[in-house]
């Protein structure tokens, strides 16, 4: 009995960790899709020049996003980064996608 009293809580915690890892991986995949889509849209429309953020829904999940641009060290290019934040079991995770753009082109 003493052995089961020790093993069962450890096994349950292991299952919870595995479940959270699977959920985080799935949500991360969705967040990357959201980030890629938003950044592509902002590049196409020129909205990347305006820093900002918002929220977007993908299926039943909500993602917070923020875009920012800054000068790139090597050339007269801009480094545009889009961060997407998502929550799993009351803990925030994020992904970031970036690209280099010429600020003089549309």
N, C-alpha and C positions, 0 to 999 in steps of 0.2 A: 504494500500500500504506500509506503514511504517513497518508493521509486516512482510510482504513478503520480504522486502528489508533486514530484519535482519535474517529471517529464512532460506531463500534460500542459502546464502553463508555458513551458519553453516551446513546445510544438505549436500551440495556439499563437504565440507571439511570432514564431517563424512564418506561419501562414499569413498573418496580418502584414508582415513585412513584404512577403512575396506578392500579396495582393496589391499593396501600395505601389510596389515597383512596376507591376504590370500596368496599373492605372496611370502612373507618371509617364511611362513610355508611350502609351496610347495618346495621352493628352499632349505630350511633347511633339509627337508626330502631327497632330492637328494644329498645334501652335506654329510649327514650322510652315505648314501649308498656309495658315493665315498670314504669317509674316511675309512669305514669298509673294502671295497674292497682293497684299497691301503695298509692299514696296514696288512691285511691278506697276501697279496702278498709279502710284505717286510719281514714279519716274515718267510714265507715259503722259500724265497730265500736268507735270511741272509742280505739283503740290509739295514735292520734297523740299522746296525752297522755304516753306512755312513750317516752322517747328510746331509741334502739337501732339495731340493724342486723342484717345477716345476708347470706346468699347465696341466689340463686334461679337456677334453670336455665330457659332459654327455648330450646327445641330442643336443640342440642348445645352451646350456649354458656352460660357461667356469668357471672352479674352480681353484684357486691357492692353492697349498698345501706346507707344510713344515713338515719335520720329524726331531725329535731330541731325543736323549737318554741321560739319566743322572743316576748317582748312586741312588739307592733307600736307604732310611735311615736305614731300619731294617735288611736287609740281603745283600748278595753279588749279588743281582739282579739288573737289569737295568729297569728303568721306561722309556718306549718308548711311545712318544706322537706324534700324527699326527694331525696337524691343517689344516682345509680346510676353505678358505675364499671365500665368494661369495658376489656379489653386487646386490642390489635391489634399483632402483631409485637413483643411484649415492651415495649410502650409503653402507659401508662394514659391513658384518656380518660374524661370524665364528662359527665353531663347532670343538670340539677336542675329539678325542678318544685316549685312552691309554691302555697299557697292561704292565705286568711285565714279563721279560724274563731272563733266565739264560744265561749270556754271554759266558759260557763255552760249551754250547750245540749248535749244528748246527741249 
